[in-house]
Amino acid sequence: MLIYNSQLKKLVLPEYGRNVQQMVDYCVQLEDRDERTHCACSIVDTMALLLPQIKQEANWRHKLWDHLAIMSNFQLDIDFPYEIVQPDNLNTKPLPVAYKKEPIAYRHYGKLIEHMIARAAEYPEGEERDALVMLIANHMKKLIFQISNEVVDDRKIFKDLAHYSHGVIRLDTDTHALHEFQAAPTPAGQQGKKKKKK
């Protein structure tokens, strides 16, 4: 009668495979402490061979010993060469990240655009400010185009700029023109497959 993996107990760390798990189970039940320790060292060496990429990480040997302890369900009674992770620390949740909940006037522009416009409004009038304002306006137009994929009227962008800057930045379509964005063409070979003629 065949025995399938689905009928066996679930692996704690599947990346090491069932053979290593069986080696760990065997090591746990050894009666002699020195023999258990020697066996555990051999298992860790085997684990390092199975996952050679782990050697690129910092403290990789410590991690392997932690994994060994986890795979033994913390039942392996040996003199570990490192301080092993404790069961209580395995499922600890990270502290919540505090996000600033600032209102966004137009979500399609994002908060960074608001900050950029506010900074540009503080600049003294001149070529540098004009260049910065045009860069921001073109970027705003591109952001809207990415969402709608339709032609965006420059007057809409200029109106939003004036709103964001509280009337400090005012552009006119008679004197300023923004870039015209177009959808990128579909790369060759990725178009819909043609049906074969019968």
C-alpha positions in Angstrom: 0.0 0.0 0.0 1.3 3.4 -1.0 1.7 6.2 1.6 1.2 9.7 0.3 2.8 12.8 1.8 -0.8 14.1 2.4 -1.3 11.3 4.8 1.9 12.1 6.8 2.3 14.8 9.4 2.7 18.3 8.2 6.3 19.5 7.9 7.2 22.4 10.2 9.7 23.8 7.7 8.9 22.3 4.3 12.0 23.8 2.7 14.2 21.2 4.3 12.1 18.3 3.2 10.8 15.2 4.9 14.1 13.4 5.2 15.6 16.2 7.3 12.5 16.2 9.5 12.9 12.4 10.0 16.5 13.0 10.9 15.5 15.6 13.5 12.8 13.2 14.9 15.4 10.5 15.2 17.9 12.9 16.9 15.3 13.8 19.5 14.7 10.3 20.6 18.4 9.4 21.1 19.1 8.7 24.8 22.8 9.7 25.0 23.2 13.5 25.2 26.6 13.6 23.5 25.3 11.4 20.7 22.3 13.8 20.3 24.6 16.8 20.1 26.8 15.1 17.5 23.8 14.1 15.5 22.4 17.7 15.7 25.7 19.1 14.3 25.4 16.7 11.4 21.9 17.7 10.7 22.8 21.4 10.7 25.6 20.7 8.2 23.1 18.9 6.0 20.6 21.8 6.2 23.4 24.1 5.1 24.0 21.9 2.1 20.3 21.9 1.2 20.0 25.6 1.4 23.3 27.1 0.3 21.8 30.5 -0.3 21.3 30.9 3.5 25.1 31.4 3.7 24.6 34.9 2.2 22.6 36.0 5.2 24.1 37.4 8.4 24.3 34.9 11.3 23.3 32.1 9.0 24.6 29.4 11.4 22.5 30.8 14.2 19.4 30.7 11.9 20.1 27.0 11.1 20.2 26.1 14.8 17.0 28.1 15.4 15.4 26.1 12.5 16.6 22.9 14.1 15.0 23.8 17.4 11.8 24.7 15.7 11.7 21.5 13.7 12.2 19.5 16.9 9.2 21.4 18.4 11.8 22.6 21.0 12.1 19.0 22.3 15.8 18.6 21.4 17.8 18.5 24.7 21.4 19.4 23.7 23.9 22.2 24.4 23.1 24.6 21.6 26.1 26.7 20.4 23.8 29.8 20.2 20.9 31.2 22.3 17.9 29.6 20.5 14.7 31.4 19.6 11.9 30.8 22.2 8.5 29.5 21.2 6.8 32.6 22.6 8.8 34.8 20.1 7.7 32.9 17.0 4.3 34.4 16.7 4.9 37.9 18.1 3.4 40.6 16.0 5.4 43.7 15.0 4.4 47.0 16.5 1.9 48.9 14.3 3.3 51.6 12.0 2.0 55.0 12.7 0.8 56.6 9.5 0.0 60.2 9.1 -3.7 60.5 8.2 -3.7 63.7 6.2 -6.6 64.5 3.9 -5.8 64.5 0.2 -7.8 67.0 -2.0 -7.4 65.0 -5.2 -6.5 61.4 -4.6 -5.2 60.8 -8.2 -2.4 63.3 -7.6 -1.4 62.0 -4.2 0.1 63.9 -1.2 3.5 64.5 -2.7 2.1 66.7 -5.4 0.5 68.8 -2.8 3.8 69.3 -1.0 5.6 70.0 -4.3 3.1 72.7 -5.2 3.2 74.3 -1.8 7.0 74.4 -2.1 6.9 75.9 -5.6 4.5 78.6 -4.4 7.1 79.7 -1.9 9.7 80.2 -4.6 10.4 83.7 -5.7 9.1 84.5 -9.2 11.5 83.8 -12.0 12.8 81.2 -14.5 13.5 78.6 -11.8 10.0 78.7 -10.4 8.5 78.7 -13.9 10.5 75.6 -14.8 9.5 73.8 -11.6 5.8 74.7 -12.0 5.8 73.3 -15.6 7.5 70.1 -14.4 4.8 69.7 -11.7 2.0 70.5 -14.1 3.2 68.0 -16.7 3.5 65.4 -14.0 -0.1 66.1 -12.9 -1.3 65.7 -16.4 0.5 62.4 -16.8 -1.0 61.1 -13.5 -4.5 61.8 -14.8 -3.7 60.3 -18.2 -2.5 57.1 -16.5 -5.9 56.7 -14.8 -8.3 57.7 -17.6 -6.1 57.1 -20.7 -8.0 59.9 -22.4 -7.0 63.4 -23.6 -6.5 65.7 -20.6 -7.4 69.4 -20.9 -4.6 71.7 -19.8 -7.2 74.0 -18.2 -8.1 71.3 -15.8 -4.5 71.0 -14.7 -4.1 74.8 -14.3 -7.3 75.0 -12.3 -6.1 72.3 -9.9 -2.7 74.1 -9.6 -4.4 77.3 -8.7 -6.6 75.5 -6.1 -3.6 73.7 -4.5 -1.5 76.9 -4.4 -4.4 79.0 -3.0 -4.2 81.2 -6.2 -0.5 81.8 -6.0 0.3 79.8 -9.1 -1.8 80.8 -12.1 -1.2 79.5 -15.6 -3.0 80.4 -18.8 -3.5 78.1 -21.8 -2.7 81.1 -24.1 0.8 81.3 -22.7 1.5 77.8 -21.4 1.1 74.4 -23.1 1.7 71.0 -21.5 3.0 67.8 -23.1 0.6 65.6 -25.0 0.7 62.1 -23.6 -0.2 59.0 -25.6 -0.7 55.4 -24.6 2.3 53.2 -25.2 1.9 50.9 -28.2 1.5 47.2 -27.5 4.8 45.4 -27.9 5.1 43.1 -31.0 4.1 39.5 -30.2 1.9 40.4 -27.3 -1.2 41.2 -29.3 -4.2 39.0 -29.3 -3.6 35.6 -30.9 -5.1 35.2 -34.3 -7.5 32.3 -34.7 -6.2 29.6 -36.9 -8.1 29.2 -40.2 -9.8 25.9 -40.6 
